[in-house]
Amino acid sequence: MAGFGQYLKETRGELRHVAWPTRTQTIVYTILVAAISVGVALYLGLFDYVFTSALSKTLGVLPSAPTQTQTQATTTAPQNGSSTPVNFKI
């Protein structure tokens, strides 16, 4: 366990050399990151809206959720020597 203890001592020593940001810097950087994130989200949302609107006007169709289609497959399953069709809905 001496190896792990030495590792912790060295790690603690290295952390003393780190230049930690002040409380004010941390708050400013946090607000800056949040503001940039919101700005990028609005920017991408605006272009998504513009391109979707242009596409719907060009094609005359709005994007919609795909409709579920029913596909039926018929198989035979032997029961008492006879075969009975079985329908599966997919």
A tleap script that builds the chain and sets N, CA, C and O, in Angstrom:
source leaprc.protein.ff14SB
mol = sequence {
  NMET ALA GLY PHE GLY GLN TYR LEU LYS GLU
  THR ARG GLY GLU LEU ARG HIE VAL ALA TRP
  PRO THR ARG THR GLN THR ILE VAL TYR THR
  ILE LEU VAL ALA ALA ILE SER VAL GLY VAL
  ALA LEU TYR LEU GLY LEU PHE ASP TYR VAL
  PHE THR SER ALA LEU SER LYS THR LEU GLY
  VAL LEU PRO SER ALA PRO THR GLN THR GLN
  THR GLN ALA THR THR THR ALA PRO GLN ASN
  GLY SER SER THR PRO VAL ASN PHE LYS CILE
}
set mol.1.N position { 0.822 -1.191 0.000 }
set mol.1.CA position { 0.000 0.000 0.000 }
set mol.1.C position { 0.865 1.254 0.000 }
set mol.1.O position { 0.348 2.365 -0.107 }
set mol.2.N position { 2.181 1.082 0.119 }
set mol.2.CA position { 3.081 2.233 0.138 }
set mol.2.C position { 3.040 2.956 -1.203 }
set mol.2.O position { 3.189 4.177 -1.246 }
set mol.3.N position { 2.841 2.225 -2.297 }
set mol.3.CA position { 2.782 2.832 -3.622 }
set mol.3.C position { 1.590 3.763 -3.762 }
set mol.3.O position { 1.708 4.847 -4.335 }
set mol.4.N position { 0.445 3.347 -3.244 }
set mol.4.CA position { -0.756 4.166 -3.335 }
set mol.4.C position { -0.641 5.403 -2.442 }
set mol.4.O position { -1.059 6.493 -2.833 }
set mol.5.N position { -0.074 5.237 -1.245 }
set mol.5.CA position { 0.123 6.372 -0.343 }
set mol.5.C position { 1.059 7.404 -0.948 }
set mol.5.O position { 0.820 8.607 -0.841 }
set mol.6.N position { 2.126 6.935 -1.584 }
set mol.6.CA position { 3.072 7.843 -2.250 }
set mol.6.C position { 2.383 8.575 -3.390 }
set mol.6.O position { 2.617 9.765 -3.604 }
set mol.7.N position { 1.543 7.872 -4.112 }
set mol.7.CA position { 0.791 8.484 -5.217 }
set mol.7.C position { -0.087 9.623 -4.698 }
set mol.7.O position { -0.132 10.694 -5.302 }
set mol.8.N position { -0.787 9.396 -3.579 }
set mol.8.CA position { -1.648 10.432 -3.020 }
set mol.8.C position { -0.836 11.647 -2.573 }
set mol.8.O position { -1.271 12.779 -2.779 }
set mol.9.N position { 0.333 11.437 -1.967 }
set mol.9.CA position { 1.184 12.548 -1.540 }
set mol.9.C position { 1.651 13.375 -2.738 }
set mol.9.O position { 1.633 14.605 -2.693 }
set mol.10.N position { 2.067 12.699 -3.802 }
set mol.10.CA position { 2.520 13.404 -4.991 }
set mol.10.C position { 1.377 14.165 -5.663 }
set mol.10.O position { 1.564 15.277 -6.157 }
set mol.11.N position { 0.213 13.561 -5.674 }
set mol.11.CA position { -0.954 14.217 -6.257 }
set mol.11.C position { -1.294 15.478 -5.472 }
set mol.11.O position { -1.564 16.524 -6.062 }
set mol.12.N position { -1.281 15.387 -4.181 }
set mol.12.CA position { -1.563 16.539 -3.323 }
set mol.12.C position { -0.533 17.651 -3.567 }
set mol.12.O position { -0.888 18.828 -3.621 }
set mol.13.N position { 0.721 17.278 -3.712 }
set mol.13.CA position { 1.762 18.260 -3.994 }
set mol.13.C position { 1.556 18.946 -5.326 }
set mol.13.O position { 1.772 20.153 -5.441 }
set mol.14.N position { 1.141 18.195 -6.338 }
set mol.14.CA position { 0.902 18.785 -7.654 }
set mol.14.C position { -0.298 19.720 -7.627 }
set mol.14.O position { -0.305 20.741 -8.315 }
set mol.15.N position { -1.311 19.381 -6.841 }
set mol.15.CA position { -2.501 20.230 -6.768 }
set mol.15.C position { -2.190 21.570 -6.110 }
set mol.15.O position { -2.915 22.540 -6.330 }
set mol.16.N position { -1.142 21.646 -5.317 }
set mol.16.CA position { -0.740 22.922 -4.712 }
set mol.16.C position { -0.160 23.872 -5.769 }
set mol.16.O position { -0.159 25.087 -5.569 }
set mol.17.N position { 0.326 23.337 -6.874 }
set mol.17.CA position { 0.910 24.154 -7.942 }
set mol.17.C position { -0.136 24.663 -8.934 }
set mol.17.O position { 0.173 25.491 -9.791 }
set mol.18.N position { -1.356 24.178 -8.822 }
set mol.18.CA position { -2.405 24.560 -9.768 }
set mol.18.C position { -2.852 25.987 -9.475 }
set mol.18.O position { -3.034 26.362 -8.317 }
set mol.19.N position { -3.027 26.780 -10.527 }
set mol.19.CA position { -3.537 28.155 -10.381 }
set mol.19.C position { -5.056 28.096 -10.473 }
set mol.19.O position { -5.618 28.113 -11.568 }
set mol.20.N position { -5.716 28.027 -9.328 }
set mol.20.CA position { -7.168 27.915 -9.287 }
set mol.20.C position { -7.803 29.267 -9.592 }
set mol.20.O position { -7.280 30.298 -9.168 }
set mol.21.N position { -8.929 29.285 -10.324 }
set mol.21.CA position { -9.601 30.558 -10.604 }
set mol.21.C position { -10.251 31.112 -9.340 }
set mol.21.O position { -10.610 30.369 -8.426 }
set mol.22.N position { -10.392 32.430 -9.312 }
set mol.22.CA position { -11.058 33.054 -8.169 }
set mol.22.C position { -12.563 32.814 -8.281 }
set mol.22.O position { -13.058 32.335 -9.301 }
set mol.23.N position { -13.265 33.153 -7.226 }
set mol.23.CA position { -14.729 32.980 -7.220 }
set mol.23.C position { -15.359 33.834 -8.327 }
set mol.23.O position { -16.268 33.378 -9.020 }
set mol.24.N position { -14.883 35.049 -8.488 }
set mol.24.CA position { -15.425 35.948 -9.515 }
set mol.24.C position { -15.162 35.388 -10.912 }
set mol.24.O position { -16.053 35.413 -11.761 }
set mol.25.N position { -13.967 34.889 -11.159 }
set mol.25.CA position { -13.658 34.304 -12.465 }
set mol.25.C position { -14.557 33.102 -12.747 }
set mol.25.O position { -15.049 32.938 -13.863 }
set mol.26.N position { -14.766 32.273 -11.742 }
set mol.26.CA position { -15.621 31.094 -11.916 }
set mol.26.C position { -17.040 31.502 -12.283 }
set mol.26.O position { -17.646 30.907 -13.174 }
set mol.27.N position { -17.576 32.519 -11.599 }
set mol.27.CA position { -18.937 32.984 -11.889 }
set mol.27.C position { -19.011 33.572 -13.291 }
set mol.27.O position { -19.947 33.279 -14.035 }
set mol.28.N position { -18.041 34.396 -13.660 }
set mol.28.CA position { -18.040 35.022 -14.990 }
set mol.28.C position { -17.930 33.965 -16.082 }
set mol.28.O position { -18.656 34.027 -17.074 }
set mol.29.N position { -17.040 33.005 -15.917 }
set mol.29.CA position { -16.880 31.960 -16.931 }
set mol.29.C position { -18.126 31.080 -17.034 }
set mol.29.O position { -18.493 30.647 -18.126 }
set mol.30.N position { -18.771 30.820 -15.905 }
set mol.30.CA position { -20.000 30.010 -15.926 }
set mol.30.C position { -21.097 30.735 -16.692 }
set mol.30.O position { -21.785 30.133 -17.515 }
set mol.31.N position { -21.262 32.034 -16.422 }
set mol.31.CA position { -22.277 32.817 -17.130 }
set mol.31.C position { -21.931 32.904 -18.615 }
set mol.31.O position { -22.817 32.827 -19.466 }
set mol.32.N position { -20.658 33.062 -18.924 }
set mol.32.CA position { -20.219 33.131 -20.320 }
set mol.32.C position { -20.528 31.831 -21.069 }
set mol.32.O position { -21.021 31.863 -22.196 }
set mol.33.N position { -20.243 30.715 -20.455 }
set mol.33.CA position { -20.520 29.419 -21.088 }
set mol.33.C position { -22.026 29.234 -21.290 }
set mol.33.O position { -22.454 28.768 -22.346 }
set mol.34.N position { -22.828 29.592 -20.292 }
set mol.34.CA position { -24.285 29.462 -20.416 }
set mol.34.C position { -24.810 30.376 -21.528 }
set mol.34.O position { -25.659 29.959 -22.316 }
set mol.35.N position { -24.319 31.605 -21.598 }
set mol.35.CA position { -24.781 32.550 -22.624 }
set mol.35.C position { -24.400 32.077 -24.024 }
set mol.35.O position { -25.210 32.157 -24.948 }
set mol.36.N position { -23.186 31.590 -24.185 }
set mol.36.CA position { -22.766 31.082 -25.494 }
set mol.36.C position { -23.592 29.859 -25.882 }
set mol.36.O position { -23.966 29.707 -27.045 }
set mol.37.N position { -23.877 28.995 -24.922 }
set mol.37.CA position { -24.693 27.804 -25.207 }
set mol.37.C position { -26.091 28.196 -25.667 }
set mol.37.O position { -26.610 27.627 -26.627 }
set mol.38.N position { -26.702 29.161 -24.991 }
set mol.38.CA position { -28.038 29.626 -25.382 }
set mol.38.C position { -27.965 30.298 -26.757 }
set mol.38.O position { -28.847 30.095 -27.592 }
set mol.39.N position { -26.930 31.087 -26.994 }
set mol.39.CA position { -26.768 31.747 -28.290 }
set mol.39.C position { -26.638 30.759 -29.435 }
set mol.39.O position { -27.265 30.929 -30.480 }
set mol.40.N position { -25.835 29.739 -29.246 }
set mol.40.CA position { -25.661 28.712 -30.285 }
set mol.40.C position { -26.972 27.958 -30.509 }
set mol.40.O position { -27.325 27.649 -31.647 }
set mol.41.N position { -27.694 27.663 -29.423 }
set mol.41.CA position { -28.979 26.963 -29.559 }
set mol.41.C position { -29.976 27.816 -30.345 }
set mol.41.O position { -30.686 27.299 -31.208 }
set mol.42.N position { -30.034 29.106 -30.056 }
set mol.42.CA position { -30.932 29.998 -30.799 }
set mol.42.C position { -30.521 30.112 -32.260 }
set mol.42.O position { -31.374 30.106 -33.148 }
set mol.43.N position { -29.225 30.214 -32.514 }
set mol.43.CA position { -28.702 30.299 -33.871 }
set mol.43.C position { -29.085 29.060 -34.684 }
set mol.43.O position { -29.586 29.172 -35.803 }
set mol.44.N position { -28.844 27.888 -34.114 }
set mol.44.CA position { -29.176 26.645 -34.821 }
set mol.44.C position { -30.686 26.477 -34.967 }
set mol.44.O position { -31.162 26.007 -36.000 }
set mol.45.N position { -31.438 26.859 -33.937 }
set mol.45.CA position { -32.896 26.771 -34.004 }
set mol.45.C position { -33.458 27.684 -35.076 }
set mol.45.O position { -34.393 27.313 -35.786 }
set mol.46.N position { -32.892 28.881 -35.197 }
set mol.46.CA position { -33.348 29.819 -36.225 }
set mol.46.C position { -33.113 29.252 -37.619 }
set mol.46.O position { -34.006 29.288 -38.465 }
set mol.47.N position { -31.915 28.729 -37.861 }
set mol.47.CA position { -31.636 28.161 -39.179 }
set mol.47.C position { -32.474 26.909 -39.448 }
set mol.47.O position { -32.879 26.673 -40.586 }
set mol.48.N position { -32.732 26.122 -38.434 }
set mol.48.CA position { -33.605 24.958 -38.607 }
set mol.48.C position { -35.002 25.411 -39.015 }
set mol.48.O position { -35.615 24.830 -39.910 }
set mol.49.N position { -35.499 26.452 -38.353 }
set mol.49.CA position { -36.828 26.966 -38.680 }
set mol.49.C position { -36.863 27.535 -40.101 }
set mol.49.O position { -37.803 27.281 -40.854 }
set mol.50.N position { -35.834 28.304 -40.459 }
set mol.50.CA position { -35.790 28.904 -41.794 }
set mol.50.C position { -35.729 27.827 -42.876 }
set mol.50.O position { -36.472 27.891 -43.855 }
set mol.51.N position { -34.862 26.852 -42.708 }
set mol.51.CA position { -34.737 25.800 -43.721 }
set mol.51.C position { -35.994 24.926 -43.787 }
set mol.51.O position { -36.409 24.523 -44.874 }
set mol.52.N position { -36.593 24.634 -42.645 }
set mol.52.CA position { -37.822 23.834 -42.642 }
set mol.52.C position { -38.950 24.598 -43.317 }
set mol.52.O position { -39.711 24.024 -44.095 }
set mol.53.N position { -39.063 25.899 -43.022 }
set mol.53.CA position { -40.101 26.715 -43.657 }
set mol.53.C position { -39.886 26.809 -45.164 }
set mol.53.O position { -40.831 26.677 -45.942 }
set mol.54.N position { -38.641 27.037 -45.570 }
set mol.54.CA position { -38.346 27.127 -47.006 }
set mol.54.C position { -38.636 25.804 -47.708 }
set mol.54.O position { -39.186 25.788 -48.809 }
set mol.55.N position { -38.269 24.708 -47.074 }
set mol.55.CA position { -38.519 23.405 -47.677 }
set mol.55.C position { -40.004 23.112 -47.778 }
set mol.55.O position { -40.460 22.577 -48.788 }
set mol.56.N position { -40.771 23.455 -46.740 }
set mol.56.CA position { -42.206 23.190 -46.777 }
set mol.56.C position { -42.895 24.062 -47.827 }
set mol.56.O position { -43.841 23.614 -48.475 }
set mol.57.N position { -42.428 25.309 -48.000 }
set mol.57.CA position { -43.011 26.170 -49.032 }
set mol.57.C position { -42.630 25.681 -50.428 }
set mol.57.O position { -43.436 25.741 -51.357 }
set mol.58.N position { -41.393 25.196 -50.568 }
set mol.58.CA position { -40.929 24.716 -51.867 }
set mol.58.C position { -41.661 23.444 -52.273 }
set mol.58.O position { -42.119 23.320 -53.408 }
set mol.59.N position { -41.768 22.511 -51.351 }
set mol.59.CA position { -42.398 21.230 -51.671 }
set mol.59.C position { -43.888 21.212 -51.386 }
set mol.59.O position { -44.606 20.357 -51.905 }
set mol.60.N position { -44.363 22.139 -50.572 }
set mol.60.CA position { -45.773 22.165 -50.219 }
set mol.60.C position { -46.138 21.097 -49.214 }
set mol.60.O position { -47.308 20.740 -49.078 }
set mol.61.N position { -45.155 20.589 -48.518 }
set mol.61.CA position { -45.399 19.519 -47.561 }
set mol.61.C position { -44.676 19.847 -46.264 }
set mol.61.O position { -43.524 20.280 -46.281 }
set mol.62.N position { -45.341 19.644 -45.158 }
set mol.62.CA position { -44.693 19.785 -43.864 }
set mol.62.C position { -44.180 18.429 -43.418 }
set mol.62.O position { -44.829 17.414 -43.668 }
set mol.63.N position { -43.030 18.393 -42.765 }
set mol.63.CA position { -42.547 17.100 -42.254 }
set mol.63.C position { -43.469 16.603 -41.158 }
set mol.63.O position { -43.898 17.370 -40.295 }
set mol.64.N position { -43.768 15.321 -41.199 }
set mol.64.CA position { -44.646 14.744 -40.185 }
set mol.64.C position { -44.066 13.420 -39.724 }
set mol.64.O position { -43.147 12.872 -40.331 }
set mol.65.N position { -44.628 12.927 -38.639 }
set mol.65.CA position { -44.181 11.639 -38.112 }
set mol.65.C position { -44.568 10.542 -39.099 }
set mol.65.O position { -45.653 10.585 -39.678 }
set mol.66.N position { -43.698 9.570 -39.292 }
set mol.66.CA position { -44.039 8.487 -40.224 }
set mol.66.C position { -45.224 7.689 -39.714 }
set mol.66.O position { -45.346 7.428 -38.517 }
set mol.67.N position { -46.094 7.306 -40.633 }
set mol.67.CA position { -47.245 6.499 -40.252 }
set mol.67.C position { -46.838 5.042 -40.160 }
set mol.67.O position { -45.963 4.576 -40.889 }
set mol.68.N position { -47.479 4.341 -39.263 }
set mol.68.CA position { -47.152 2.933 -39.077 }
set mol.68.C position { -47.900 2.113 -40.111 }
set mol.68.O position { -49.127 2.172 -40.194 }
set mol.69.N position { -47.173 1.364 -40.880 }
set mol.69.CA position { -47.794 0.522 -41.886 }
set mol.69.C position { -47.936 -0.885 -41.330 }
set mol.69.O position { -47.120 -1.352 -40.536 }
set mol.70.N position { -48.984 -1.535 -41.768 }
set mol.70.CA position { -49.203 -2.905 -41.317 }
set mol.70.C position { -48.719 -3.852 -42.393 }
set mol.70.O position { -49.076 -3.736 -43.565 }
set mol.71.N position { -47.914 -4.770 -41.971 }
set mol.71.CA position { -47.444 -5.818 -42.856 }
set mol.71.C position { -47.889 -7.133 -42.256 }
set mol.71.O position { -47.640 -7.413 -41.083 }
set mol.72.N position { -48.545 -7.932 -43.067 }
set mol.72.CA position { -49.005 -9.217 -42.573 }
set mol.72.C position { -48.209 -10.323 -43.241 }
set mol.72.O position { -48.027 -10.342 -44.458 }
set mol.73.N position { -47.748 -11.230 -42.421 }
set mol.73.CA position { -47.032 -12.394 -42.925 }
set mol.73.C position { -47.814 -13.625 -42.499 }
set mol.73.O position { -48.288 -13.711 -41.366 }
set mol.74.N position { -47.942 -14.558 -43.397 }
set mol.74.CA position { -48.674 -15.779 -43.096 }
set mol.74.C position { -47.682 -16.919 -43.011 }
set mol.74.O position { -46.881 -17.138 -43.919 }
set mol.75.N position { -47.750 -17.638 -41.908 }
set mol.75.CA position { -46.911 -18.817 -41.745 }
set mol.75.C position { -47.794 -19.971 -41.341 }
set mol.75.O position { -48.941 -19.788 -40.934 }
set mol.76.N position { -47.263 -21.117 -41.454 }
set mol.76.CA position { -48.013 -22.300 -41.048 }
set mol.76.C position { -47.347 -22.907 -39.829 }
set mol.76.O position { -46.126 -23.039 -39.752 }
set mol.77.N position { -48.187 -23.268 -38.890 }
set mol.77.CA position { -47.698 -23.917 -37.675 }
set mol.77.C position { -48.452 -25.236 -37.528 }
set mol.77.O position { -49.678 -25.242 -37.414 }
set mol.78.N position { -47.733 -26.342 -37.531 }
set mol.78.CA position { -48.418 -27.629 -37.441 }
set mol.78.C position { -49.052 -27.823 -36.059 }
set mol.78.O position { -48.409 -27.636 -35.026 }
set mol.79.N position { -50.328 -28.203 -36.077 }
set mol.79.CA position { -51.047 -28.543 -34.846 }
set mol.79.C position { -51.809 -29.833 -35.097 }
set mol.79.O position { -52.723 -29.876 -35.921 }
set mol.80.N position { -51.439 -30.846 -34.407 }
set mol.80.CA position { -52.083 -32.164 -34.518 }
set mol.80.C position { -52.099 -32.666 -35.958 }
set mol.80.O position { -53.085 -33.241 -36.419 }
set mol.81.N position { -51.001 -32.441 -36.650 }
set mol.81.CA position { -50.900 -32.955 -38.011 }
set mol.81.C position { -51.475 -32.038 -39.056 }
set mol.81.O position { -51.329 -32.327 -40.244 }
set mol.82.N position { -52.132 -30.931 -38.684 }
set mol.82.CA position { -52.695 -30.029 -39.674 }
set mol.82.C position { -51.945 -28.699 -39.613 }
set mol.82.O position { -51.292 -28.379 -38.619 }
set mol.83.N position { -52.052 -27.954 -40.672 }
set mol.83.CA position { -51.403 -26.648 -40.688 }
set mol.83.C position { -52.460 -25.553 -40.648 }
set mol.83.O position { -53.434 -25.578 -41.401 }
set mol.84.N position { -52.249 -24.588 -39.751 }
set mol.84.CA position { -53.195 -23.488 -39.585 }
set mol.84.C position { -52.442 -22.186 -39.880 }
set mol.84.O position { -51.361 -21.975 -39.330 }
set mol.85.N position { -52.985 -21.306 -40.736 }
set mol.85.CA position { -52.299 -20.053 -41.006 }
set mol.85.C position { -52.329 -19.141 -39.768 }
set mol.85.O position { -53.331 -19.054 -39.059 }
set mol.86.N position { -51.214 -18.480 -39.543 }
set mol.86.CA position { -51.082 -17.550 -38.430 }
set mol.86.C position { -50.706 -16.200 -38.982 }
set mol.86.O position { -49.743 -16.101 -39.742 }
set mol.87.N position { -51.438 -15.140 -38.623 }
set mol.87.CA position { -51.173 -13.790 -39.108 }
set mol.87.C position { -50.412 -13.007 -38.032 }
set mol.87.O position { -50.795 -13.009 -36.862 }
set mol.88.N position { -49.350 -12.350 -38.439 }
set mol.88.CA position { -48.566 -11.500 -37.551 }
set mol.88.C position { -48.692 -10.060 -38.031 }
set mol.88.O position { -48.569 -9.801 -39.228 }
set mol.89.N position { -48.933 -9.127 -37.132 }
set mol.89.CA position { -48.952 -7.714 -37.479 }
set mol.89.C position { -47.621 -7.121 -37.056 }
set mol.89.O position { -47.197 -7.257 -35.908 }
set mol.90.N position { -46.973 -6.463 -38.002 }
set mol.90.CA position { -45.662 -5.865 -37.726 }
set mol.90.C position { -45.804 -4.376 -37.759 }
set mol.90.O position { -44.826 -3.657 -37.554 }
savepdb mol mol.pdb
quit
